[in-house]
């Protein structure tokens, strides 16, 4: 452990300053995959070079948040590991099929990022990332004897799946330089900036020692909900002491056990990548799919998917029209009415799908009537038999209480 540990929890008086810092830091969103009604997130596996905790100058939580907000790394490259443990059952790939269907690309190309990146929602993966300012980024997903690459170079966005030899291509409208600044996706920085959006007077923020990640000295920022009932136990971020860029992100659930999301670099360099890193020409014989749908190219360019790592029900509601938010802070719950009936039981669905539903769902009842709570280790959702949905990073009891209160 490092020679100091800050016990600087966030108070109501400090909340405004913290919110100001995290507003500067919170600029991007990251991918989210949905399995049935349960939201799933992606993550990066830790990459700690365990060579002892470095001795660094003392820093406060507010100073470290400001350091993250001011971090402006334009050139970098590195390798990351991707792992997510939502506690979903193993049904021979059925859950992955459901996730892909929920995020369906619509053009049928295996190289379309809107479908390809849902693979990151479960299991462990290796990524290579590179960035050279707002106009050039590349992410490569390394697979068994294959590779998927997503490249942004100026106005062009290319996706290439070497397994199927298929290419996805879209072109941004207008000048690439006129677009908002983009960052390399699927990194601890993306996760951290989203997590800092949840910092308010319901949150404890402390600096707890130091660490070394990918050979670089870092401070450990710890974010915890003060409220009970949240499925989030704590978030730990290793922040590069020199650049302020998050190098490692770990979200552990309140239920204990392994991390739900564990994010870190195994290797990182802040030198400018070679210009050829972002060059791409479709291989001979490859099937090329041109994406002409308005706005879709921007989604592919962001490499962020359609959602983000949710810290609260409010985060979930912001990404979906028609939702209302109940409660405050980490215990907030998003709710909406489907206008239909609830979901079928596993016995009614039958087969693998029936087993999947039963493994995820718990039957519950209360003043609201009855329904099913679909659970993961991070996001839980109650669907009542009359078609109302309550979802958030909260436990089953909190969902039932919210449904009862809304009756």
C-alpha positions as a printed Julia matrix, in Angstrom:
407×3 Matrix{Float64}:
   0.0     0.0     0.0
   1.22    3.52   -0.66
   2.4     5.62    2.32
  -0.83    7.58    2.59
  -4.54    7.19    2.2
  -6.9    10.14    1.77
 -10.18    9.88    3.67
 -11.76   12.75    1.81
 -15.42   11.79    1.28
 -17.72   13.98   -0.76
 -20.0    16.23    1.3
 -23.01   18.2     0.11
 -20.89   21.35    0.25
 -18.24   19.82   -2.01
 -20.72   18.3    -4.45
 -20.93   21.4    -6.68
 -17.14   21.46   -7.17
 -17.07   17.74   -7.91
 -19.93   18.06  -10.39
 -18.1    20.89  -12.14
 -15.02   18.72  -12.54
 -16.84   15.65  -13.73
 -18.9    17.67  -16.24
 -15.63   18.57  -17.95
 -14.51   14.96  -17.78
 -17.77   13.35  -18.89
 -17.74   13.76  -22.67
 -18.15   10.32  -24.08
 -20.31    7.24  -23.85
 -19.34    3.59  -24.2
 -20.99    0.5   -25.62
 -23.92   -1.27  -23.94
 -25.41   -4.61  -25.02
 -28.89   -5.68  -23.91
 -29.71   -9.32  -23.22
 -33.5    -9.58  -23.1
 -34.54   -6.85  -20.68
 -31.29   -6.95  -18.7
 -28.8    -4.23  -19.67
 -25.29   -5.54  -20.13
 -22.07   -3.59  -20.21
 -18.63   -4.19  -21.63
 -15.38   -3.95  -19.78
 -11.65   -4.3   -19.94
  -9.64   -6.81  -17.97
  -7.01   -5.46  -15.53
  -3.42   -5.12  -16.59
  -1.44   -4.41  -13.44
   2.31   -4.67  -13.52
   2.64   -5.84   -9.92
   5.98   -4.3    -9.05
   5.01   -2.44   -5.9
   3.04    0.71   -5.16
   4.9     3.88   -6.19
   5.6     6.69   -3.72
   3.81    9.74   -5.17
   3.05   13.22   -3.79
  -0.2    13.39   -1.83
  -3.26   14.53   -3.77
  -6.89   15.14   -2.79
  -9.93   13.58   -4.44
 -10.95   16.95   -5.9
  -7.45   17.55   -7.28
  -7.43   14.1    -8.87
 -10.85   14.64  -10.48
  -9.58   17.97  -11.83
  -6.5    16.2   -13.18
  -8.71   13.73  -15.07
 -10.84   16.6   -16.41
  -7.78   18.46  -17.69
  -6.2    15.39  -19.26
  -6.0    15.86  -23.02
  -4.06   12.94  -24.44
  -4.2    13.23  -28.23
  -1.7    10.56  -29.32
  -1.52    7.1   -27.81
  -1.48    3.4   -28.58
  -1.73    0.32  -26.45
  -3.16   -3.08  -25.7
  -6.08   -3.73  -23.4
  -7.9    -6.81  -22.18
 -11.71   -6.92  -22.16
 -13.69   -8.9   -19.6
 -17.26   -8.66  -18.3
 -18.86  -10.84  -15.63
 -22.56  -10.01  -15.38
 -23.4   -13.43  -13.97
 -25.4   -14.46  -17.05
 -25.98  -18.21  -17.51
 -24.07  -20.21  -20.09
 -26.58  -21.37  -22.68
 -24.27  -22.3   -25.5
 -24.21  -18.81  -27.02
 -27.96  -18.11  -26.84
 -27.41  -15.03  -24.69
 -24.96  -13.65  -27.28
 -27.52  -14.24  -30.03
 -30.11  -12.31  -28.05
 -27.66   -9.46  -27.51
 -26.82   -9.26  -31.19
 -30.49   -9.29  -32.08
 -31.25   -6.49  -29.64
 -28.55   -4.32  -31.18
 -29.22   -5.51  -34.74
 -27.29   -3.74  -37.46
 -29.91   -3.92  -40.18
 -27.48   -4.24  -43.14
 -26.43   -7.85  -42.58
 -22.68   -7.18  -42.72
 -20.59   -9.06  -40.17
 -18.22   -6.07  -40.26
 -20.86   -3.58  -39.08
 -19.66   -2.25  -35.69
 -23.2    -1.96  -34.29
 -23.41   -5.75  -34.26
 -19.75   -6.74  -33.98
 -19.03   -4.8   -30.81
 -21.82   -6.59  -28.91
 -19.37   -9.49  -28.64
 -17.59   -7.46  -25.97
 -20.64   -7.77  -23.68
 -19.52  -11.14  -22.31
 -16.29  -13.01  -21.79
 -12.69  -11.92  -22.18
 -11.2   -10.17  -25.2
  -7.98   -8.48  -26.28
  -8.02   -5.09  -28.0
  -5.36   -2.99  -29.66
  -6.14    0.73  -29.67
  -4.5     3.75  -31.3
  -5.32    7.44  -31.56
  -3.83   10.45  -33.31
  -6.09   13.38  -32.49
  -9.82   13.69  -33.17
  -9.62   12.54  -36.81
  -7.77    9.24  -36.5
  -8.61    6.3   -34.24
  -8.37    2.54  -34.56
  -9.63   -0.34  -32.44
  -8.78   -3.95  -33.29
 -10.51   -6.9   -31.62
  -8.19   -9.91  -31.66
  -9.98  -13.24  -32.03
  -8.91  -16.86  -32.5
  -7.09  -16.89  -35.85
  -9.0   -13.74  -36.87
  -9.18  -10.01  -36.25
 -11.85   -7.32  -36.43
 -10.72   -3.72  -36.97
 -12.66   -0.47  -36.79
 -10.8     2.5   -38.27
 -11.68    6.19  -38.37
  -9.47    8.21  -40.73
 -10.76   11.68  -41.63
 -14.27   11.34  -43.07
 -14.03    7.58  -43.55
 -15.04    4.87  -41.1
 -14.0     1.32  -42.02
 -14.86   -1.96  -40.33
 -13.12   -5.14  -41.43
 -13.86   -8.71  -40.31
 -10.99  -10.93  -41.43
 -12.9   -14.12  -40.58
 -15.63  -13.45  -43.16
 -13.55  -11.11  -45.35
 -16.33   -8.51  -45.15
 -15.89   -4.74  -45.06
 -18.18   -2.03  -43.67
 -17.76    1.57  -44.88
 -19.45    4.83  -43.97
 -18.64    8.46  -44.68
 -19.25   11.31  -42.28
 -21.19   14.31  -43.5
 -19.16   17.52  -43.51
 -15.58   18.03  -42.46
 -14.09   15.6   -39.99
 -12.4    18.51  -38.29
 -15.79   20.11  -37.71
 -17.0    17.1   -35.74
 -16.86   17.13  -31.91
 -13.64   15.79  -30.49
 -13.58   12.01  -30.25
 -11.42    9.72  -28.13
 -10.37    6.1   -28.45
 -13.36    4.08  -27.2
 -13.47    1.07  -24.89
 -10.72    2.35  -22.59
 -10.65    3.04  -18.84
 -10.95    6.76  -19.69
 -14.38    6.19  -21.27
 -15.63    4.25  -18.26
 -14.23    6.77  -15.78
 -15.79    9.8   -17.44
 -19.18    8.09  -17.36
 -18.78    7.07  -13.71
 -17.89   10.63  -12.7
 -21.3    11.77  -13.96
 -22.81    9.98  -10.97
 -20.72   11.92   -8.44
 -23.01   14.01   -6.21
 -23.89   14.29   -2.52
 -24.93   10.6    -2.54
 -21.35    9.61   -3.37
 -18.13    9.1    -1.43
 -14.97    9.93   -3.36
 -11.54    9.21   -1.88
  -7.94    8.76   -2.92
  -6.69    5.43   -1.58
  -3.02    4.98   -2.25
  -1.18    4.3    -5.49
  -0.64    1.53   -8.03
   1.36    0.75  -11.13
  -0.44   -0.07  -14.37
   1.35   -1.08  -17.57
   4.59    0.14  -16.04
   3.23    3.62  -15.19
   2.74    5.21  -11.76
  -0.87    5.94  -10.89
  -3.14    7.21   -8.12
  -6.16    5.13   -7.0
  -9.45    7.03   -7.0
 -12.3     5.2    -5.22
 -15.95    6.1    -5.84
 -18.66    4.55   -3.62
 -22.42    5.06   -3.3
 -23.34    6.27    0.18
 -26.85    4.85   -0.18
 -27.74    1.24    0.51
 -29.67   -0.71   -2.11
 -27.33   -0.05   -5.05
 -25.78   -3.02   -6.89
 -22.61   -0.95   -7.28
 -20.19   -1.66   -4.45
 -17.38    0.62   -5.52
 -15.5     1.89   -8.57
 -11.73    2.06   -8.45
  -9.79    4.04  -11.06
  -6.02    4.07  -11.51
  -5.14    7.54  -12.83
  -1.83    8.11  -14.58
   0.19   10.39  -12.32
   1.79   12.27  -15.23
  -0.96   12.64  -17.84
  -4.12   12.3   -15.73
  -5.47    9.64  -18.12
  -7.29    6.72  -16.45
  -5.29    3.52  -16.98
  -7.47    1.05  -15.11
 -11.18    0.92  -14.2
 -12.74   -1.67  -11.89
 -16.41   -1.87  -10.9
 -17.13   -4.33   -8.1
 -20.71   -5.22   -7.14
 -22.17   -4.73   -3.67
 -22.87   -8.47   -3.62
 -19.12   -9.15   -3.58
 -17.1   -11.56   -5.68
 -15.24  -10.8    -8.88
 -15.51   -7.46  -10.65
 -18.39   -6.88  -13.05
 -16.16   -4.65  -15.16
 -12.38   -4.69  -14.82
 -10.57   -2.37  -17.22
  -6.9    -1.79  -17.76
  -4.02   -1.42  -20.18
  -1.42   -4.17  -20.48
   0.78   -1.85  -22.53
   0.49    1.84  -23.35
   2.58    4.41  -25.21
   1.95    8.15  -25.56
   4.1     8.48  -28.69
   2.33    9.4   -31.95
   1.32    6.26  -33.87
   2.57    5.85  -37.42
   0.24    7.41  -40.01
   0.04    4.02  -41.73
  -1.73    2.65  -38.65
  -4.93    4.31  -39.88
  -4.63    3.4   -43.56
  -7.09    0.87  -44.94
  -7.79   -0.57  -48.38
 -10.38   -3.34  -48.79
  -8.63   -6.66  -49.46
  -9.06   -8.29  -52.84
 -12.29  -10.26  -53.04
 -13.78   -8.73  -49.87
 -17.5    -7.99  -49.77
 -17.94   -4.24  -49.13
 -21.14   -2.88  -47.58
 -21.69    0.86  -47.92
 -23.73    2.36  -45.08
 -25.85    5.17  -46.52
 -28.26    5.55  -43.58
 -28.27    9.1   -42.2
 -26.39    9.45  -38.95
 -25.31    5.81  -38.83
 -21.77    6.66  -39.83
 -21.44    8.9   -36.81
 -22.46    6.07  -34.52
 -19.85    3.87  -36.12
 -17.26    6.63  -35.88
 -17.84    7.11  -32.19
 -17.33    3.35  -31.74
 -19.53    3.82  -28.69
 -22.64    1.82  -29.55
 -25.97    3.25  -28.44
 -25.58    3.3   -24.69
 -23.19    3.73  -21.8
 -22.06    2.21  -18.57
 -24.99    2.95  -16.26
 -24.3     4.23  -12.78
 -27.96    4.85  -12.02
 -31.48    4.63  -13.36
 -31.11    8.22  -14.54
 -28.28    7.15  -16.88
 -30.53    4.48  -18.35
 -33.45    6.86  -18.79
 -31.33    9.47  -20.59
 -30.64    6.98  -23.36
 -34.27    5.98  -23.88
 -37.14    8.29  -24.75
 -40.34    8.13  -22.73
 -38.75    7.03  -19.48
 -39.3     8.62  -16.08
 -36.84    8.57  -13.21
 -37.77    7.69   -9.63
 -35.46    8.43   -6.71
 -32.05   10.08   -6.56
 -28.41    9.29   -7.14
 -27.19    5.71   -7.37
 -30.59    4.41   -6.25
 -32.57    6.12   -9.01
 -34.81    3.84  -11.07
 -35.94    4.35  -14.66
 -39.53    3.34  -15.4
 -41.77    3.18  -18.46
 -44.95    1.47  -19.61
 -44.67   -0.95  -22.53
 -48.4    -0.73  -23.13
 -48.57   -4.51  -23.28
 -48.38   -7.52  -21.02
 -45.45   -8.85  -19.06
 -43.02  -11.46  -20.29
 -43.92  -15.15  -20.59
 -42.7   -17.61  -17.99
 -39.92  -20.01  -18.88
 -42.36  -22.91  -19.07
 -44.54  -20.96  -21.49
 -41.59  -19.99  -23.69
 -40.1   -23.49  -23.64
 -36.76  -24.72  -24.94
 -33.48  -22.85  -24.45
 -35.27  -19.51  -24.31
 -37.47  -20.78  -21.49
 -34.43  -21.93  -19.55
 -32.74  -18.59  -20.15
 -35.78  -16.65  -18.86
 -36.14  -18.82  -15.76
 -32.42  -18.53  -14.96
 -32.57  -14.74  -15.12
 -35.96  -14.1   -13.54
 -37.45  -14.2   -10.04
 -41.2   -14.04   -9.58
 -42.21  -11.23   -7.18
 -45.45   -9.68   -5.93
 -46.58   -6.66   -3.94
 -49.12   -3.85   -3.88
 -48.38   -3.34   -7.6
 -49.54   -6.88   -8.38
 -47.06   -9.46   -9.66
 -44.18   -9.58  -12.09
 -40.68  -10.88  -12.78
 -37.33   -9.42  -11.76
 -34.66  -10.09  -14.38
 -31.26   -9.88  -12.78
 -27.6    -9.47  -13.56
 -24.81   -8.58  -11.15
 -25.15   -4.89  -12.1
 -28.47   -4.0   -13.72
 -31.82   -5.43  -12.57
 -35.24   -4.94  -14.15
 -38.75   -5.61  -12.86
 -41.39   -6.22  -15.52
 -44.88   -6.33  -14.06
 -47.58   -8.57  -15.48
 -49.39   -5.48  -16.79
 -46.34   -4.36  -18.8
 -44.67   -1.73  -16.61
 -40.87   -1.78  -16.4
 -38.62   -0.61  -13.55
 -34.86   -0.81  -14.17
 -31.73    0.38  -12.41
 -28.45   -0.49  -10.72
 -30.43   -1.45   -7.6
 -31.41   -4.66   -5.84
 -34.69   -6.56   -6.16
 -36.18   -5.05   -2.99
 -35.66   -1.52   -4.3
 -37.46   -2.36   -7.56
 -40.47   -3.85   -5.74
 -40.6    -0.85   -3.4
 -40.59    1.55   -6.39
 -43.38   -0.39   -8.11
 -45.45   -0.38   -4.92
 -44.95    3.36   -4.43
 -46.02    4.07   -8.02
 -49.28    2.13   -7.64
